[in-house]
Amino acid sequence: MKRHGLIVFLVALLVLPIITIAFTSCAQKQEAVKAAAPAPTADEAEKALAAQLKKAAADAEAKRKADLASWQKELAEKRLAAANEAAMAGRSAFENEHVRFDFDKYFIRVDAESVLRSKAEYLKANPKVTVEIQGHADERGTVDYNLALGDRRAHAAASFLISLGISSDRIETVTYGEEKPFDSGHNQIAWAKNRRAQFVIISE
């Protein structure tokens, strides 16, 4: 038994150096292969650098285009918002500025002419807009009389617009007489506000 163990020990002593030498030789061969690999030539290095520069330039151009597209989109949105705001302001001014009349009269006053000219310019700038002109009177007088007076006031305003080049097809008239006062008061100030032609956009 002791003899058998001695034999195994002697074999191990002989084999271990052989294995060590084999591994060392393999590692040396790998290092030799790496050392033998040719270093990049100047031309190859230049090409690699050129490729890197080209990629960097392409990335920069892509970013520039993306930034430009984003800026253009933002600018277009701002312009649209401004245009919508201006359109709303123009519409509001058109509808909220009334033509006033003297007591028991329906002729167009001098101060009302500038109001109507402004409305005509708006209609010319917005050719799809059609408008309803509503004639109103104050509470004095009979219901029938005030309805007739409101009708004459609406038609007087419409005729003035037509004389400025606005097609009659774009204008409708209606009278409310004293039925829809702008001011519910019962005094001269309220009555002056209620004697009016009021403009309402009905399509655009």
C-alpha positions, 0 to 999 in steps of 0.5 A: 500500500505504501509502495502504491502511494509512493508511485502516485506521488512520483508520477505527480511530481513528473506530470505537474512540471509538464502541465505547467510548461504546456500552459506557459508555452500556450500563453507565450504563443498567444502573446506572440500572436498579439505582438505579431499583429500589425499595428494600424497604418497611418492611412487606416488611422486617418480613415477611422478619424475621418469616419468619426468626424463624419459621424459627429458632423451627421449627428450635429446636422441631425440635431440642428434640423431637429432644433430648427423643426421644433423652432418652426413649429413653435413659431407657427403655433405662436403665429396661429395663436396671435392670428386667432386672438386678432380674429377674436378681437376683430369680431368682438369689436365688430359686434360690440360697437353699435350704431346710435340714433337720435330720438325718433330718427333713423338717419345715419349720424356723422359719428355713426358713419365712421363706425359703419365704415369700420364695419365695412372694412371688417366685412371686406377683410372677411368675405365669408362673414354674413351679418344680421343687423338688429334695429332697436328703439327705446321704450317710448312710443307704442310697440308697433311704432317702435318695431317700425322704427327699429326696422327703418334703423336696421335698413338704414345701416344696411343701406350704408354698408351696401353703398360702401361695396358690401353685397346685400346677400351678406346682410340680413335685417330684423327689428326688435323695437323696444323688446331687447333694451341694451340698458334697462334704465328709464332715463335719457342715458339708458334711452340713448343706448337703446336707440341703436342698430346692433350687428351680429355675425351669423356665419363666417 
